[in-house]
Amino acid sequence: MLLLLITSKYCYLASLTNYYSFYLMEHFGLGMQAAQYHLFLFLFAVAAGTVLGGPIGDRIGRKQVIWFSILGVAPFTLLLPHVGLTATTALSVVIGFILASAFSAILVYAQELIPGKVGTIAGLFFGFAFGIAGVGAAVLGQLADSHGIEYVYRLCAYLPLMGVITLLLPNLRTQPAG
């Protein structure tokens, strides 16, 4: 289940990371430099979400962070292909921050499921995340070539709905941080 959540998260992130500039250029007529500025804002939000996701998970619980960061981002991703440039920029920042906050929570949650295998779990999840993002980027690139970049963004908007499988994750008893 956690690997499916990683798939959803990283395929969606791959769509934005790799094709966001092209989407902005095609859909809004931006030049490359302006599109790259918007990409920077998105990536900055991803970095901030990654850094802050861990402490947020320690405070409110990892399962809650996983739930919110994947399924909770769905309304924003579903809206993204249908709004203007300003709203697209704002939504991409919100999406980047929220979606990125899940990784540390997923990683620690998996390590708690299999105690004593911290390195194995970290290697599996990091390797899988990078690998699935690469596969996702290639598949999305083929879809963009055959159906257009806007089709890819409308299709990818549904990926965070896979977050509903968080309901199937067991509740773990964890020690409070500190």
trRosetta pair geometry for C-beta under 8 A, 3 or more apart (Angstrom, degrees):
i j d omega theta_ij theta_ji phi_ij phi_ji
1 4 5.7 -51 -153 32 35 113
1 5 6.6 36 149 -18 64 103
1 165 5.2 -160 -152 147 100 119
1 166 7.9 141 161 -92 119 34
1 168 5.5 -152 -114 88 152 117
1 169 6.0 -164 109 -75 144 81
2 5 5.5 -51 -151 35 37 114
2 6 6.4 41 149 -20 66 102
2 106 5.6 142 -159 -165 105 101
2 109 6.9 -178 -106 95 132 114
2 110 5.3 152 148 -78 173 109
2 125 7.6 -48 136 -107 121 113
2 169 7.5 79 -66 -102 84 118
3 6 5.4 -46 -146 35 37 115
3 7 6.4 46 149 -25 64 100
3 128 6.0 -74 -133 167 98 156
4 7 5.4 -47 -149 30 34 117
4 8 6.6 36 152 -18 64 101
4 162 6.0 -137 153 171 99 126
4 165 5.9 8 93 63 135 162
5 8 5.7 -50 -149 35 33 112
5 9 6.2 29 154 -16 65 110
5 66 6.6 1 -172 -169 158 110
5 70 5.7 -81 -154 -82 97 166
5 102 7.3 -131 157 164 115 139
5 106 6.2 -165 101 -113 128 134
5 162 6.8 -176 -102 120 49 106
5 163 6.7 72 -126 -108 94 60
5 165 6.7 -139 -63 73 91 112
5 166 6.9 76 -94 -72 133 84
6 9 5.7 -59 -143 42 30 110
6 10 5.8 11 166 -5 68 116
6 103 8.0 75 -116 -115 87 78
6 106 6.4 153 -70 152 90 159
6 125 6.6 -154 -93 -152 152 83
6 128 5.9 61 117 115 152 114
6 129 5.4 -101 -171 -90 118 80
6 132 6.5 113 126 43 96 152
7 10 6.5 -65 -135 46 20 96
7 11 5.9 17 168 -16 62 114
7 132 5.2 -110 -111 -175 68 151
7 136 7.7 156 -164 -67 69 125
7 162 7.4 -64 82 124 95 166
8 11 6.4 -61 -142 37 18 105
8 12 6.4 13 161 -13 58 112
8 70 6.1 72 99 -158 130 119
8 159 4.8 160 -156 167 77 90
8 160 6.2 121 164 -99 118 34
8 162 3.8 -154 -82 60 142 133
8 163 6.6 -154 111 -51 159 69
9 12 6.2 -68 -157 39 23 106
9 13 6.3 17 154 -14 64 112
9 69 7.8 23 -109 127 123 102
9 70 5.9 -77 -72 -106 98 103
9 99 5.9 161 -145 -176 89 97
9 102 5.8 -130 -109 73 149 140
9 103 7.3 174 138 -71 154 81
9 129 8.0 -32 87 -132 110 100
9 160 7.9 66 -88 -102 57 75
10 13 5.3 -48 -136 41 37 112
10 14 6.1 46 157 -26 66 101
10 129 5.2 175 -75 -158 148 72
10 132 5.1 96 85 93 135 105
10 133 4.2 -93 171 -71 111 89
10 136 6.3 162 118 11 82 151
11 14 5.5 -48 -146 33 31 115
11 15 6.7 37 151 -24 61 99
11 132 6.6 -70 -55 148 84 99
11 133 7.1 -155 -76 -108 40 50
11 136 3.6 -156 -118 -131 77 145
11 140 7.4 150 -171 -45 85 123
11 156 7.1 -152 131 -132 91 100
11 159 5.7 -151 86 -137 109 151
12 15 5.7 -49 -155 27 35 113
12 16 6.9 22 153 -7 65 103
12 77 6.7 -45 -151 -123 135 146
12 99 6.6 -116 96 -148 128 153
12 156 5.5 138 -118 178 70 105
12 159 4.5 -168 -64 82 106 142
12 160 6.3 31 -64 -51 163 84
13 16 6.0 -60 -151 43 36 103
13 17 5.7 30 157 -17 72 114
13 46 7.1 100 -139 -123 116 134
13 96 8.0 96 -120 -121 90 70
13 99 6.4 -180 -70 128 98 135
13 100 7.5 97 -102 -79 132 80
13 133 6.6 -41 82 -119 103 115
14 17 5.8 -55 -130 44 28 108
14 18 5.6 4 176 2 66 119
14 133 4.5 168 -70 -160 116 76
14 134 7.7 -153 -117 -56 139 18
14 136 4.3 130 50 98 154 115
14 137 4.3 -120 -178 -64 122 82
14 140 6.4 159 115 15 107 144
15 18 6.9 -67 -133 48 15 93
15 19 5.7 -46 -172 41 55 117
15 20 7.8 96 130 -55 59 77
15 136 7.3 -80 -43 150 77 111
15 137 7.9 -165 -69 -102 42 61
15 140 5.3 -150 -97 -143 83 161
15 152 6.1 -176 -144 153 114 107
15 153 6.9 150 162 -96 127 58
15 156 4.3 -6 -33 -117 175 167
15 159 8.0 167 1 0 138 149
16 19 7.2 -78 -110 57 12 73
16 20 4.6 35 -167 -59 60 118
16 42 6.0 -140 162 172 123 149
16 92 6.6 156 -147 -145 132 105
16 95 7.4 170 -72 109 160 129
16 96 7.2 -145 124 -81 157 94
17 20 6.8 29 -61 -3 8 113
17 39 7.9 93 -140 -157 42 104
17 42 7.9 -158 -87 117 56 125
17 43 7.2 85 -116 -88 85 98
17 46 8.0 23 -81 -49 104 167
17 133 7.9 10 46 -170 141 121
17 137 7.9 -59 77 -95 102 118
18 137 4.8 110 -26 -136 165 111
18 140 7.2 125 75 85 130 129
18 141 7.3 -69 137 -66 138 98
19 22 5.1 -58 -162 46 66 114
19 23 5.7 73 139 -29 84 100
19 140 6.5 -119 -19 135 144 123
19 141 7.6 -169 -71 -87 120 67
19 144 6.2 -157 -127 -79 143 154
19 149 6.0 -173 177 -142 120 107
19 152 6.4 -25 120 104 165 148
19 153 7.8 -147 110 -63 122 90
20 23 5.6 -54 -147 35 31 114
20 24 6.4 29 157 -17 66 105
20 35 7.5 163 121 179 74 95
20 38 7.0 -142 147 111 114 104
20 39 5.3 142 90 -99 123 90
20 42 6.2 -85 -175 24 172 165
20 92 6.9 96 -142 -139 134 145
21 24 5.8 -56 -149 37 30 109
21 25 6.3 28 154 -18 65 109
21 32 6.9 38 178 -144 122 64
21 35 3.9 98 -150 143 77 120
21 36 5.9 20 -111 -72 127 58
21 38 7.5 153 -98 67 63 101
21 39 5.2 -25 -62 -50 94 133
22 25 5.6 -55 -144 38 31 111
22 26 6.1 22 159 -11 67 110
22 35 7.7 91 -43 -179 22 153
22 144 7.5 58 108 -172 145 147
22 149 5.4 -150 120 -110 107 155
23 26 6.1 -63 -143 43 25 102
23 27 5.5 4 169 -2 67 120
23 149 5.0 -158 -90 150 71 125
23 150 7.1 125 -137 -80 90 56
23 152 7.9 -118 -83 72 114 109
23 153 5.7 92 -126 -55 141 136
24 27 6.4 -57 -120 49 21 97
24 28 5.4 -31 -168 36 61 116
24 30 4.7 -18 142 33 98 135
24 34 7.5 -142 139 110 129 89
24 35 4.2 160 82 -123 126 96
24 38 5.6 143 -94 60 163 151
24 39 7.9 -128 6 -46 143 86
24 85 7.6 81 -144 -129 93 95
24 88 7.4 159 -102 126 91 144
25 28 7.4 -48 -92 58 8 75
25 29 7.1 24 -171 -139 43 13
25 30 5.2 -91 -94 67 52 78
25 31 7.2 40 -117 -139 97 8
25 32 6.8 10 -89 -80 133 53
25 35 5.1 -34 -52 -65 89 150
26 29 8.0 1 179 -66 10 42
26 149 5.4 123 42 51 153 136
26 150 7.1 -128 110 -42 126 92
27 149 7.6 -116 -39 97 98 115
27 150 6.2 123 -84 -85 108 105
28 85 4.8 92 -130 -85 147 110
28 88 7.5 -135 -49 35 139 156
30 34 4.3 -126 -169 90 109 118
30 35 4.6 139 106 -59 127 85
30 38 7.4 -6 174 -1 176 133
30 85 7.7 129 -56 -127 116 131
31 34 5.1 89 55 14 77 102
31 35 6.9 -143 94 -6 36 92
32 35 5.7 -60 -146 39 29 112
32 36 6.2 30 157 -22 66 107
33 36 5.8 -54 -148 34 29 112
33 37 6.8 37 151 -24 62 100
34 37 5.6 -48 -155 27 36 116
34 38 6.9 34 149 -14 64 101
35 38 5.8 -54 -157 36 36 111
35 39 6.4 39 146 -20 67 105
36 39 5.2 -49 -145 37 38 117
36 40 6.4 49 151 -26 65 98
37 40 5.6 -47 -153 28 32 116
37 41 6.9 34 149 -18 61 100
38 41 5.7 -49 -154 31 36 113
38 42 6.7 37 148 -17 65 103
38 88 7.8 10 -162 113 139 102
38 89 5.4 -105 -134 -108 103 97
38 92 7.0 63 171 64 96 154
39 42 5.6 -54 -151 37 35 113
39 43 6.2 29 154 -15 69 108
40 43 5.8 -60 -143 42 29 107
40 44 6.1 34 156 -23 66 106
41 44 5.8 -51 -145 34 28 113
41 45 6.6 29 154 -17 61 105
41 89 6.3 26 86 -166 153 96
41 92 7.0 88 100 95 102 111
41 93 5.5 -56 151 -82 101 105
42 45 5.8 -59 -156 36 30 111
42 46 6.5 33 148 -21 65 104
42 92 4.5 -52 -95 149 108 113
42 93 6.4 -118 -97 -81 50 52
42 95 7.8 -14 -139 72 97 97
42 96 4.7 160 -168 -56 67 146
43 46 5.3 -46 -147 32 39 117
43 47 6.5 41 153 -19 66 100
43 96 7.0 -116 -75 -152 17 148
44 47 5.7 -51 -151 35 33 112
44 48 6.4 31 151 -16 65 106
44 93 7.9 -16 74 -128 92 94
44 96 7.9 74 67 119 48 149
45 48 5.6 -53 -145 39 33 111
45 49 6.1 35 155 -20 66 108
45 92 7.4 149 39 127 148 67
45 93 4.3 167 -63 -156 151 63
45 94 7.4 -61 -168 -36 150 14
45 95 7.8 78 116 67 141 53
45 96 3.5 98 94 87 111 120
45 97 4.2 -79 -180 -50 96 83
45 100 7.3 155 127 14 68 134
46 49 5.8 -56 -146 38 28 112
46 50 6.3 31 154 -22 63 106
46 96 4.2 -80 -56 -175 74 103
46 97 7.2 -115 -73 -72 29 37
46 99 7.6 -32 -114 76 83 95
46 100 4.3 141 -153 -63 62 147
47 50 5.8 -54 -149 33 30 113
47 51 6.5 25 156 -15 64 107
47 100 7.4 -44 -31 160 14 164
48 51 5.9 -58 -148 39 30 108
48 52 6.0 8 162 -1 67 116
48 97 5.7 -25 85 -116 105 95
48 100 7.7 101 69 79 53 139
49 52 6.2 -65 -134 49 26 97
49 53 5.7 45 162 -46 65 104
49 69 7.8 132 -178 -136 121 120
49 96 6.2 -172 -1 134 137 63
49 97 3.9 164 -66 -159 112 44
49 98 6.4 -87 -126 -16 137 13
49 99 6.8 52 140 62 162 50
49 100 3.3 111 91 71 120 105
49 101 4.3 -93 -177 -48 90 76
50 53 5.9 -41 -142 11 22 119
50 100 4.5 -66 -52 161 75 113
50 101 7.1 -136 -76 -87 27 38
50 103 6.2 -5 -126 43 86 124
50 104 7.0 116 -167 -25 62 106
51 54 7.4 -64 176 20 30 103
52 55 6.1 -61 -158 46 53 103
52 56 5.8 51 149 -23 80 111
52 97 7.9 1 52 -165 126 94
52 101 6.3 -42 87 -111 82 104
53 56 5.7 -62 -144 41 29 112
53 57 6.1 32 158 -22 66 108
53 65 6.2 119 -164 -178 84 137
53 69 7.0 34 -126 -88 118 154
53 100 6.5 -137 -39 120 134 66
53 101 3.2 166 -95 -158 102 61
53 102 6.4 -91 -150 -14 143 18
53 103 6.5 91 90 44 160 68
53 104 4.8 145 100 35 107 109
53 105 5.9 -103 162 -21 105 97
54 57 5.7 -58 -150 35 27 111
54 58 6.5 28 153 -20 64 103
54 104 4.0 -60 -75 130 85 157
54 105 7.3 -167 -99 -55 44 65
54 108 7.5 108 -130 -23 85 138
55 58 5.4 -49 -146 33 36 114
55 59 6.3 32 155 -19 66 107
56 59 5.8 -60 -151 38 31 110
56 60 6.2 -18 170 21 70 108
56 65 5.7 124 110 -102 102 125
56 101 6.1 -11 52 -167 141 127
56 105 7.9 -53 84 -62 89 120
57 60 7.0 -74 -126 56 23 75
57 61 6.8 -59 -164 113 59 18
57 62 4.5 41 -167 -96 113 64
57 64 7.9 167 -126 63 62 82
57 65 4.3 -67 -91 -1 85 155
57 101 7.8 168 -42 165 97 92
57 104 6.3 -157 13 101 145 98
57 105 4.0 -174 -99 -94 143 98
57 108 6.8 138 126 50 146 137
58 176 7.9 88 179 -164 84 58
58 177 4.2 7 -169 -20 124 144
59 177 7.9 -53 -63 28 51 126
60 64 5.0 -93 131 81 103 141
60 65 6.6 126 76 -52 105 87
61 64 4.3 79 77 9 101 110
61 65 6.9 -174 94 -9 53 85
61 174 7.8 152 -128 37 74 127
62 65 5.7 -57 -149 37 35 110
62 66 6.2 36 154 -20 69 105
62 105 4.2 163 -150 -161 81 90
62 106 7.7 163 180 -60 110 27
62 108 5.8 -138 -104 84 144 107
62 109 4.5 179 138 -68 142 102
62 112 7.8 160 34 15 158 142
62 172 7.5 -5 52 49 120 123
62 174 7.5 82 3 -17 113 158
63 66 5.6 -51 -146 36 33 113
63 67 6.1 38 153 -23 65 107
63 105 7.9 -170 -48 171 20 119
63 109 6.8 116 -68 -114 66 136
63 166 6.8 139 -168 -179 80 105
63 169 5.8 -172 -125 97 109 132
63 171 6.6 -69 -14 -113 164 63
63 172 7.3 156 -38 21 116 89
64 67 5.6 -51 -145 36 30 115
64 68 6.2 20 160 -10 65 109
65 68 6.1 -60 -141 44 27 102
65 69 5.6 18 166 -15 66 118
65 101 6.0 -115 -171 135 108 105
65 102 6.3 169 139 -108 89 56
65 105 4.0 -164 88 -82 127 162
66 69 6.2 -62 -134 41 20 103
66 70 6.3 -5 174 3 60 113
66 102 5.5 87 -118 -144 55 98
66 105 5.1 -151 -55 117 81 126
66 106 5.8 109 -105 -74 113 79
66 109 6.6 -14 -45 -21 140 160
66 163 7.7 177 150 -149 72 96
66 166 5.3 167 117 -123 104 126
66 169 7.2 32 90 8 150 165
67 70 7.1 -84 -155 43 14 89
67 71 5.9 -33 -177 34 58 115
67 72 6.9 72 127 -27 64 105
67 163 6.7 115 -151 169 41 109
67 166 4.4 174 -94 126 73 157
68 71 7.1 -67 -113 61 17 79
68 72 3.8 5 -163 -8 57 149
68 73 8.0 89 153 -31 55 74
68 98 7.1 -103 136 -164 87 106
69 72 6.3 6 -45 46 14 110
69 73 6.4 14 180 -26 39 114
69 98 5.2 -176 -132 164 66 71
69 99 5.8 129 174 -118 87 26
69 100 7.7 -111 -164 54 126 26
69 101 4.7 -145 -105 73 135 93
69 102 3.7 -171 101 -59 141 97
69 105 7.2 145 16 37 143 139
69 163 7.9 -171 83 -123 51 138
70 73 6.5 -63 -155 24 15 106
70 74 8.0 34 142 -42 51 91
70 99 7.0 77 -97 -128 50 72
70 102 5.7 64 -47 -92 89 158
70 160 5.5 -176 175 -151 60 81
70 162 7.0 -68 163 81 123 77
70 163 3.2 167 112 -98 100 117
70 166 6.7 152 57 -45 124 126
71 74 5.7 -25 -170 -13 47 120
71 160 6.2 152 -108 158 27 89
71 161 6.9 58 -125 -131 76 32
71 163 2.9 -152 -52 101 75 128
71 164 5.8 107 -102 -60 131 53
71 166 6.4 -112 -14 14 123 128
72 75 7.8 -39 178 16 44 96
72 98 6.4 -119 97 179 105 135
72 163 7.3 -105 0 131 55 163
73 76 5.4 -62 -171 45 63 113
73 77 5.8 58 136 -23 87 107
73 94 7.8 167 -133 130 88 86
73 95 5.5 98 -166 -133 117 70
73 98 4.6 165 -83 102 107 127
73 99 5.1 20 -65 -66 172 87
73 160 4.9 -123 79 -137 93 158
73 163 7.8 125 35 -32 85 155
74 77 5.7 -58 -139 40 33 107
74 78 6.0 32 163 -20 69 108
74 158 7.9 31 -143 -139 100 35
74 160 4.1 -159 -78 99 75 115
74 161 5.3 88 -120 -70 138 65
74 163 6.8 -136 -41 29 115 126
75 78 5.9 -56 -144 38 28 110
75 79 6.3 24 157 -17 62 112
76 79 5.8 -60 -147 39 29 109
76 80 6.5 51 152 -47 63 96
76 91 5.1 171 -171 -158 96 96
76 94 5.5 -134 -136 100 155 119
76 95 5.0 -166 119 -74 129 91
76 98 7.5 120 30 38 150 144
77 80 5.5 -31 -149 2 34 123
77 95 6.0 106 -72 -120 79 130
77 156 7.2 -104 -177 122 119 77
77 157 4.5 167 143 -147 87 64
77 158 7.8 -155 117 -38 120 19
77 159 7.2 -88 154 50 159 82
77 160 5.2 137 21 9 149 129
78 157 4.8 112 -98 165 43 117
78 158 7.3 65 -91 -78 90 55
79 82 6.0 -91 -166 50 48 102
79 83 6.0 32 155 -29 89 119
79 87 7.8 -88 142 154 112 121
79 91 6.3 -145 91 -121 106 150
80 83 6.7 -71 -143 25 25 106
80 88 6.3 83 -158 -128 74 73
80 91 5.0 -170 -96 121 83 143
80 92 7.0 91 -130 -67 122 73
80 95 7.0 1 -71 -43 135 150
80 153 6.8 -116 110 177 110 110
80 157 6.2 -166 47 -105 104 109
81 150 6.7 112 -153 -163 115 79
81 153 4.6 145 -90 123 111 110
81 154 4.9 -110 72 -80 179 68
81 157 5.9 -88 -6 -53 115 139
83 87 3.6 -87 155 96 134 131
83 88 5.6 177 87 -56 97 70
83 91 6.6 118 49 -12 146 141
84 87 5.3 86 56 22 71 102
84 88 6.7 -122 107 -12 33 95
85 88 5.4 -54 -143 33 29 116
85 89 6.5 29 159 -19 64 102
86 89 5.9 -54 -154 33 30 110
86 90 6.5 25 152 -13 64 108
87 90 5.6 -54 -143 41 35 110
87 91 5.9 34 158 -18 69 108
88 91 5.9 -56 -141 41 25 108
88 92 6.2 26 158 -22 63 108
89 92 5.9 -56 -146 34 27 109
89 93 6.7 27 155 -18 62 104
90 93 5.9 -57 -155 33 31 110
90 94 6.5 27 152 -14 65 107
91 94 5.6 -56 -147 40 35 110
91 95 5.9 36 155 -20 69 109
92 95 5.5 -51 -139 40 31 113
92 96 6.1 36 158 -23 64 106
93 96 5.9 -53 -145 35 27 112
93 97 6.4 24 158 -16 62 108
94 97 6.1 -60 -149 38 27 108
94 98 6.1 14 162 -9 66 113
95 98 6.3 -63 -141 43 24 102
95 99 5.6 14 169 -11 65 119
96 99 6.3 -61 -133 43 19 103
96 100 5.9 13 169 -15 60 117
97 100 6.3 -68 -147 38 19 106
97 101 6.7 27 157 -33 58 106
98 101 5.9 -54 -159 17 30 116
99 102 6.4 -45 -176 6 42 114
99 160 7.3 -98 -103 -97 110 121
100 103 6.6 -32 -171 -1 54 109
101 104 7.6 -58 -175 33 47 96
101 105 7.1 34 142 -7 71 119
102 105 5.6 -76 -157 48 44 111
102 106 5.6 40 155 -24 84 109
103 106 5.8 -57 -145 36 30 108
103 107 6.2 28 159 -18 66 108
103 129 7.1 48 -130 -116 116 156
104 107 5.6 -54 -144 38 32 113
104 108 6.2 25 160 -12 67 108
105 108 6.2 -58 -143 42 26 103
105 109 6.0 31 156 -23 63 112
106 109 5.6 -56 -144 37 27 115
106 110 6.3 28 157 -19 64 106
106 125 6.9 168 119 -153 103 140
107 110 5.9 -57 -152 35 27 109
107 111 6.5 25 152 -17 63 107
107 121 7.1 131 -164 135 69 104
107 122 6.4 49 -163 -108 115 68
107 125 5.3 175 -107 100 84 160
107 126 7.9 37 -108 -52 126 78
108 111 5.4 -54 -147 37 36 113
108 112 6.4 37 153 -20 66 103
109 112 5.8 -56 -152 35 30 111
109 113 6.7 35 148 -24 63 102
109 169 7.4 -6 172 -169 139 141
109 172 6.9 173 -144 9 77 146
110 113 5.5 -49 -152 28 36 115
110 114 6.9 -12 163 22 67 100
110 121 4.9 170 122 -167 108 125
110 124 7.9 -132 152 78 148 118
110 125 6.1 154 50 -60 160 136
111 114 6.8 -77 -145 61 29 74
111 115 7.4 67 159 -100 64 44
111 117 7.3 -157 -136 79 67 69
111 118 5.3 37 -141 -114 122 68
111 121 4.8 176 -85 81 70 154
111 122 7.3 22 -76 -51 117 80
112 115 6.8 10 -149 -71 35 81
112 172 5.2 76 129 -176 135 159
112 174 6.4 -48 -127 -92 151 108
113 170 7.8 120 -109 51 102 114
113 172 7.2 -101 -72 -85 67 135
114 117 4.6 -33 131 45 110 125
114 120 7.6 -74 116 81 136 117
114 121 5.9 162 64 -67 118 124
117 120 4.2 -44 179 45 98 120
117 121 5.4 101 114 -25 91 96
118 121 6.1 -62 -147 39 24 106
118 122 6.1 22 158 -17 64 111
119 122 5.7 -55 -141 39 29 110
119 123 6.1 27 160 -17 65 109
120 123 6.0 -59 -148 39 25 109
120 124 6.2 25 155 -19 63 110
121 124 5.7 -55 -145 37 30 112
121 125 6.1 18 162 -11 66 111
122 125 6.2 -63 -143 42 25 102
122 126 6.0 17 163 -11 65 113
123 126 6.2 -58 -136 43 24 103
123 127 5.8 20 165 -14 62 116
124 127 6.1 -66 -146 43 20 107
124 128 5.9 16 161 -17 62 114
125 128 5.7 -52 -136 39 28 109
125 129 6.1 32 160 -23 63 107
126 129 5.8 -54 -145 34 28 112
126 130 6.5 19 160 -10 63 107
127 130 6.2 -61 -148 41 28 103
127 131 5.9 23 158 -16 65 115
128 131 5.7 -62 -142 43 28 111
128 132 5.8 21 165 -15 68 111
129 132 6.3 -57 -139 39 22 102
129 133 6.3 23 158 -19 59 110
130 133 5.8 -57 -148 36 29 113
130 134 6.5 30 154 -20 63 106
131 134 5.8 -57 -153 34 31 111
131 135 6.5 25 154 -12 66 105
132 135 5.6 -51 -144 41 37 110
132 136 5.9 42 153 -23 67 108
133 136 5.5 -53 -142 39 29 115
133 137 6.2 33 156 -23 63 104
134 137 5.8 -50 -146 32 29 111
134 138 6.6 27 155 -16 62 105
135 138 5.8 -58 -152 37 32 110
135 139 6.3 27 154 -15 67 108
136 139 5.9 -57 -144 40 30 107
136 140 5.9 26 159 -16 66 111
137 140 5.8 -57 -141 42 27 109
137 141 6.2 35 155 -26 62 107
138 141 5.6 -52 -148 32 29 115
138 142 6.7 28 153 -17 62 102
139 142 5.8 -54 -154 34 33 110
139 143 6.5 32 149 -16 65 106
140 143 5.4 -52 -147 39 36 113
140 144 6.2 40 152 -23 67 103
140 152 5.3 87 -165 -148 92 127
140 156 7.1 27 -118 -68 127 124
141 144 5.6 -51 -145 35 31 112
141 145 6.4 31 154 -19 63 104
142 145 5.7 -53 -149 36 32 112
142 146 6.3 13 159 -5 66 111
143 146 6.1 -67 -141 47 28 98
143 147 5.5 -29 179 32 70 113
143 151 6.6 -133 158 103 100 111
143 152 5.2 128 105 -90 115 95
143 155 7.0 -78 164 43 153 157
144 147 7.1 -70 -111 59 17 72
144 148 6.6 -35 -156 145 54 14
144 149 4.8 31 -143 -87 106 62
144 151 7.5 175 -106 61 48 94
144 152 4.8 -21 -76 -35 85 141
147 151 3.9 -75 130 69 112 164
147 152 7.2 140 80 -45 106 72
148 151 4.8 100 68 0 83 104
148 152 7.4 -145 103 -6 49 85
149 152 5.5 -50 -156 31 41 116
149 153 6.7 36 150 -16 69 103
150 153 5.7 -52 -149 37 38 110
150 154 6.4 37 153 -17 67 104
151 154 5.8 -56 -148 38 31 108
151 155 6.1 29 154 -17 66 110
152 155 5.8 -60 -147 41 28 110
152 156 6.0 23 159 -16 66 112
153 156 5.9 -52 -133 41 29 108
153 157 6.6 50 158 -41 59 97
154 157 5.8 -42 -160 9 30 121
155 158 6.6 -62 -178 24 40 106
156 159 5.3 -21 -166 -10 59 120
157 160 7.9 -50 174 20 40 98
158 161 5.3 -34 -175 11 67 122
159 162 6.2 -32 180 3 53 112
160 163 5.5 -4 176 -14 67 118
161 164 6.3 -2 170 -14 63 108
162 165 6.2 -18 171 4 68 111
163 166 5.6 -5 176 -14 68 115
164 167 6.2 -16 171 0 61 112
165 168 5.3 -36 -175 22 68 117
165 169 7.7 85 135 -33 70 86
166 169 5.5 -33 -164 5 52 118
